[in-house]
Amino acid sequence: MRAAIVGLALGAVVACRTSHAPKVRPGVPDAQAAAAATQRGDWRAAAERWWAVWLAAPEGDAKACAEAARALLQLGDAESAGSLLDQGLLKFPKDPALAEWKSRSLEKLGFRRAAEEYLERALEIDPNRSTALLGLGRVRVDLGLETSAVAPLRKFVAQTGGDADSYALLARALRGASDMSGSYQAWLRSFQLGQPKVEDLLYASSLALDPDVRSAHPEAPLTSRAWLDRAIAMDPMCTRAHFQLGVLSHELGAYDQAVAHYRRAVETDPSCLDALTNLAILYSGAGDEIETRKMVSRALGLEKDADRRRALQRLLDPFEKKADGGM
């Protein structure tokens, strides 16, 4: 009951700092206790205590405002956090931490474009603020603005040395900016620094098919094969990993290996149309009529596009002509 009353009080205080709503409990401002609550991850106590510190300061307290907003975000209350930060920014418009926390509250609410503007504001105040550089890169990637995400992410890794996640984000930004070789190098660094996720291994391995990557990094196909093997070790039923191994083998001319990988992809997911189609192509090229007809039949059962259906049916033409010639 008391927690519910406190929540109502917090909302009222955000709307109007001079409101007659009850003060935030426990009511006695204590920055040391507030910091201790933050340290131990007791976010409700942290929100209450930092808010009390904010209220008690005649001229406001930028740190208390930022820390209270941080605690509210941890509690999932982005709206109250944003309202409080609005009050803080009225008093401290040049505080980069408040601008950055405001961006996070907006991001949580789904307003990424507005979040980007507050991160830019934070960096205008403090151009070397590393957390804002990382946040700006992340928001821009989410917005599909990968080219403009590259600069802040490069600056972040240059300043901090980077970690697996920041290099993965940089890799995605570079790929979106059409710098495939740079993306490949960023993935290499990301995987050196931490344990990759299966999705990252799949995304990174597809770069080996890019001509620029293979020209600049002749080892890329073998490296990508190792990444895909690693993905399969983590998830043996990963259809995409088996399929991408098939594509990589197919591209390198290792057709028997490609067939084996495509078949495994179909075993893990019988509706994997791309694998069925590529198997039909390989079997047709090898002159294997029985397997070609099987794969074409299965693919036609899934394919809806008229042009692709005709292309599949054309794979049977050599066998039809052979049959006609034999009559």
C-alpha positions as CSV (number, residue, x, y, z in Angstrom):
1,M,0.0,0.0,0.0
2,R,2.8,2.4,1.0
3,A,4.6,1.6,-2.3
4,A,1.5,2.6,-4.3
5,I,1.1,5.9,-2.4
6,V,4.8,6.6,-3.0
7,G,4.3,6.0,-6.7
8,L,1.4,8.4,-6.9
9,A,3.5,11.0,-5.0
10,L,6.4,10.6,-7.4
11,G,4.1,11.3,-10.4
12,A,2.7,14.3,-8.8
13,V,6.1,15.7,-7.9
14,V,7.3,15.3,-11.5
15,A,4.3,17.2,-12.8
16,C,4.8,20.1,-10.5
17,R,7.7,20.4,-8.1
18,T,5.7,22.8,-5.9
19,S,2.7,20.6,-5.7
20,H,1.1,20.0,-2.3
21,A,1.3,16.2,-2.9
22,P,2.9,14.2,-0.1
23,K,6.7,14.2,-0.1
24,V,8.5,11.1,-1.3
25,R,9.0,8.7,1.5
26,P,11.0,8.3,3.6
27,G,11.0,12.0,3.4
28,V,14.5,12.7,4.9
29,P,17.0,13.5,2.1
30,D,20.0,11.4,2.5
31,A,22.4,11.2,-0.5
32,Q,24.5,8.6,1.2
33,A,21.5,6.3,1.7
34,A,20.4,7.0,-1.9
35,A,23.8,6.1,-3.2
36,A,23.8,2.9,-1.2
37,A,20.4,1.9,-2.6
38,T,21.7,2.5,-6.1
39,Q,24.8,0.4,-5.3
40,R,22.9,-2.6,-4.2
41,G,20.3,-2.3,-7.0
42,D,17.4,-1.5,-4.8
43,W,15.8,0.7,-7.4
44,R,12.6,1.6,-5.6
45,A,14.5,2.8,-2.5
46,A,16.9,4.6,-4.8
47,A,14.1,6.4,-6.6
48,E,12.5,7.4,-3.4
49,R,15.7,8.6,-1.7
50,W,17.2,10.4,-4.7
51,W,13.8,12.1,-5.3
52,A,13.9,13.3,-1.7
53,V,17.4,14.7,-2.3
54,W,16.1,16.5,-5.5
55,L,13.2,18.0,-3.6
56,A,15.2,19.2,-0.7
57,A,17.8,21.1,-2.8
58,P,16.6,24.8,-3.0
59,E,18.4,25.2,-6.4
60,G,17.9,21.6,-7.5
61,D,20.5,18.9,-7.6
62,A,21.4,17.6,-11.1
63,K,23.0,14.4,-9.9
64,A,19.9,13.5,-7.7
65,C,17.6,14.2,-10.7
66,A,19.7,11.9,-13.0
67,E,20.0,9.2,-10.4
68,A,16.3,9.3,-9.6
69,A,15.5,9.0,-13.3
70,R,17.9,6.1,-13.6
71,A,16.2,4.3,-10.8
72,L,12.8,4.9,-12.4
73,L,14.0,3.6,-15.7
74,Q,15.2,0.5,-13.9
75,L,11.7,0.1,-12.5
76,G,10.2,0.4,-16.0
77,D,8.6,3.8,-15.5
78,A,10.1,5.7,-18.5
79,E,7.3,8.2,-18.5
80,S,7.9,9.4,-14.9
81,A,11.6,9.4,-15.5
82,G,11.2,11.6,-18.6
83,S,8.9,14.1,-16.8
84,L,11.4,14.4,-14.0
85,L,14.3,14.9,-16.4
86,D,12.3,17.7,-18.1
87,Q,12.2,19.5,-14.8
88,G,15.9,18.9,-14.3
89,L,16.8,20.2,-17.7
90,L,14.9,23.4,-17.1
91,K,17.3,24.1,-14.2
92,F,20.4,22.5,-15.7
93,P,20.1,22.8,-19.5
94,K,23.9,22.3,-19.9
95,D,24.1,19.1,-17.9
96,P,25.1,16.2,-20.4
97,A,24.0,13.5,-18.0
98,L,20.5,14.8,-17.8
99,A,20.3,15.0,-21.6
100,E,21.6,11.5,-22.0
101,W,19.1,10.1,-19.4
102,K,16.3,12.0,-21.2
103,S,17.3,10.2,-24.4
104,R,17.1,6.9,-22.7
105,S,13.7,7.6,-21.4
106,L,12.5,8.5,-24.9
107,E,14.2,5.4,-26.4
108,K,12.3,3.3,-23.9
109,L,9.1,4.9,-25.0
110,G,9.9,4.2,-28.6
111,F,10.7,7.8,-29.6
112,R,14.1,7.1,-31.2
113,R,14.4,10.2,-33.3
114,A,13.8,12.4,-30.3
115,A,16.3,10.3,-28.3
116,E,18.8,10.9,-31.0
117,E,18.4,14.7,-30.6
118,Y,19.0,14.5,-26.9
119,L,22.1,12.4,-27.4
120,E,23.4,15.0,-29.9
121,R,22.6,17.7,-27.3
122,A,24.7,15.7,-24.6
123,L,27.6,15.5,-27.1
124,E,27.4,19.2,-27.9
125,I,28.0,19.8,-24.2
126,D,30.6,17.1,-23.7
127,P,31.9,15.8,-27.1
128,N,33.9,13.0,-25.4
129,R,31.1,11.5,-23.3
130,S,31.6,7.9,-24.2
131,T,28.2,6.6,-23.0
132,A,26.5,9.2,-25.2
133,L,28.7,8.2,-28.2
134,L,27.7,4.6,-27.8
135,G,24.0,5.5,-27.3
136,L,24.0,7.7,-30.4
137,G,25.5,4.9,-32.5
138,R,23.0,2.4,-31.2
139,V,20.0,4.7,-31.8
140,R,21.1,5.5,-35.3
141,V,21.5,1.9,-36.2
142,D,18.0,1.2,-34.9
143,L,16.8,4.1,-37.0
144,G,18.4,2.7,-40.1
145,L,21.0,5.5,-40.2
146,E,24.0,3.3,-40.2
147,T,26.3,5.6,-42.1
148,S,25.9,8.4,-39.5
149,A,26.3,5.8,-36.7
150,V,29.8,4.9,-37.8
151,A,31.6,8.1,-36.6
152,P,30.3,8.0,-32.9
153,L,30.9,4.3,-32.7
154,R,34.5,4.6,-34.0
155,K,35.2,7.4,-31.6
156,F,33.7,5.3,-28.7
157,V,36.0,2.3,-29.4
158,A,39.0,4.6,-29.9
159,Q,38.4,6.2,-26.5
160,T,37.5,3.1,-24.5
161,G,39.1,0.2,-26.4
162,G,35.7,-1.2,-27.1
163,D,34.1,-4.5,-26.0
164,A,32.4,-7.3,-27.9
165,D,29.0,-5.5,-28.0
166,S,30.3,-2.2,-29.2
167,Y,32.4,-3.8,-31.9
168,A,29.4,-5.8,-33.0
169,L,27.3,-2.6,-33.2
170,L,30.1,-1.0,-35.2
171,A,30.2,-4.0,-37.5
172,R,26.5,-3.7,-38.2
173,A,26.9,0.1,-38.8
174,L,29.8,-0.4,-41.2
175,R,27.9,-3.0,-43.2
176,G,24.9,-0.7,-43.4
177,A,27.3,2.0,-44.7
178,S,28.5,-0.5,-47.4
179,D,32.0,-0.9,-45.8
180,M,32.0,-4.7,-45.9
181,S,35.7,-5.1,-45.3
182,G,35.5,-2.8,-42.2
183,S,32.5,-4.7,-41.0
184,Y,34.4,-8.0,-41.3
185,Q,37.3,-6.6,-39.3
186,A,34.9,-5.3,-36.6
187,W,33.3,-8.7,-36.3
188,L,36.7,-10.3,-35.9
189,R,37.5,-8.0,-33.1
190,S,34.1,-8.5,-31.4
191,F,34.5,-12.3,-31.4
192,Q,38.0,-11.9,-30.0
193,L,36.7,-9.9,-27.1
194,G,33.6,-11.9,-26.1
195,Q,31.3,-14.9,-26.6
196,P,29.3,-14.3,-29.8
197,K,25.7,-15.0,-30.2
198,V,24.5,-17.4,-32.9
199,E,22.8,-14.5,-34.7
200,D,26.0,-12.5,-34.8
201,L,28.0,-15.5,-36.2
202,L,25.4,-15.9,-39.0
203,Y,25.4,-12.2,-39.8
204,A,29.2,-12.0,-39.8
205,S,29.8,-15.1,-41.8
206,S,27.7,-13.9,-44.8
207,L,30.4,-11.3,-45.4
208,A,32.7,-13.9,-46.9
209,L,30.6,-13.9,-50.0
210,D,31.4,-10.2,-50.7
211,P,34.0,-9.8,-53.4
212,D,35.7,-6.8,-51.6
213,V,36.0,-8.8,-48.4
214,R,37.5,-11.8,-50.2
215,S,39.9,-9.6,-52.0
216,A,41.1,-7.8,-48.9
217,H,40.9,-10.8,-46.6
218,P,41.6,-14.1,-48.5
219,E,41.2,-16.0,-45.3
220,A,37.6,-14.8,-45.0
221,P,35.9,-18.0,-46.4
222,L,37.8,-20.3,-44.0
223,T,37.1,-17.9,-41.1
224,S,33.4,-17.7,-41.9
225,R,33.3,-21.5,-42.1
226,A,34.7,-21.7,-38.6
227,W,32.1,-19.1,-37.4
228,L,29.3,-21.2,-38.9
229,D,30.7,-24.4,-37.4
230,R,30.8,-22.6,-34.1
231,A,27.1,-21.5,-34.6
232,I,26.1,-25.1,-35.2
233,A,28.0,-26.3,-32.2
234,M,26.0,-23.8,-30.2
235,D,22.7,-24.8,-31.9
236,P,22.9,-28.0,-33.9
237,M,19.4,-27.4,-35.3
238,C,20.2,-24.0,-36.7
239,T,18.8,-24.2,-40.2
240,R,20.3,-20.9,-41.3
241,A,23.8,-22.0,-40.3
242,H,23.5,-25.2,-42.3
243,F,22.1,-23.3,-45.2
244,Q,24.9,-20.6,-45.1
245,L,27.5,-23.4,-45.0
246,G,25.9,-24.7,-48.2
247,V,26.0,-21.3,-49.8
248,L,29.6,-20.8,-48.9
249,S,30.6,-24.3,-50.2
250,H,28.5,-23.7,-53.3
251,E,30.3,-20.4,-54.0
252,L,33.7,-22.0,-53.5
253,G,32.9,-24.8,-55.9
254,A,32.7,-27.5,-53.3
255,Y,29.5,-28.9,-54.6
256,D,29.4,-32.2,-52.7
257,Q,29.8,-30.3,-49.5
258,A,27.2,-27.8,-50.5
259,V,24.7,-30.6,-51.2
260,A,25.4,-32.1,-47.8
261,H,24.9,-28.8,-46.0
262,Y,21.7,-27.9,-48.0
263,R,20.3,-31.4,-47.2
264,R,21.0,-30.9,-43.5
265,A,19.2,-27.5,-43.7
266,V,16.2,-29.2,-45.1
267,E,16.3,-31.9,-42.4
268,T,16.2,-29.3,-39.7
269,D,13.5,-27.3,-41.6
270,P,11.6,-29.1,-44.4
271,S,10.1,-25.8,-45.4
272,C,13.5,-24.2,-46.2
273,L,12.7,-23.1,-49.7
274,D,16.1,-21.6,-50.5
275,A,17.8,-24.9,-49.6
276,L,15.4,-26.9,-51.7
277,T,15.8,-24.6,-54.6
278,N,19.6,-24.7,-54.5
279,L,19.6,-28.5,-54.2
280,A,17.4,-28.6,-57.3
281,I,19.9,-26.4,-59.1
282,L,22.9,-28.5,-58.0
283,Y,21.2,-31.8,-58.9
284,S,20.1,-30.5,-62.3
285,G,23.6,-29.4,-63.0
286,A,25.0,-32.8,-62.1
287,G,22.4,-34.5,-64.3
288,D,20.7,-36.3,-61.4
289,E,17.2,-36.5,-62.7
290,I,15.6,-38.4,-59.8
291,E,16.9,-36.0,-57.1
292,T,16.2,-33.0,-59.3
293,R,12.6,-34.0,-59.7
294,K,12.2,-34.6,-56.0
295,M,13.6,-31.2,-55.1
296,V,11.7,-29.3,-57.8
297,S,8.5,-30.9,-56.7
298,R,9.1,-30.0,-53.0
299,A,10.1,-26.5,-53.9
300,L,7.1,-25.9,-56.1
301,G,4.9,-26.9,-53.2
302,L,6.3,-23.9,-51.3
303,E,7.2,-21.3,-54.0
304,K,4.5,-18.7,-54.7
305,D,6.4,-16.4,-57.0
306,A,5.4,-17.1,-60.7
307,D,8.8,-16.2,-62.1
308,R,10.6,-18.5,-59.6
309,R,8.2,-21.3,-60.3
310,R,9.0,-21.1,-64.0
311,A,12.7,-21.1,-63.2
312,L,12.3,-24.2,-61.1
313,Q,10.3,-26.0,-63.8
314,R,13.1,-25.1,-66.4
315,L,15.5,-27.1,-64.3
316,L,13.7,-30.2,-65.6
317,D,14.1,-29.2,-69.3
318,P,17.4,-31.1,-69.9
319,F,15.7,-34.3,-68.8
320,E,12.5,-33.6,-70.9
321,K,14.7,-33.0,-74.0
322,K,16.7,-36.1,-73.2
323,A,13.5,-38.1,-73.0
324,D,12.2,-36.6,-76.3
325,G,15.4,-37.5,-78.0
326,G,15.2,-41.0,-76.9
327,M,11.8,-41.6,-78.4
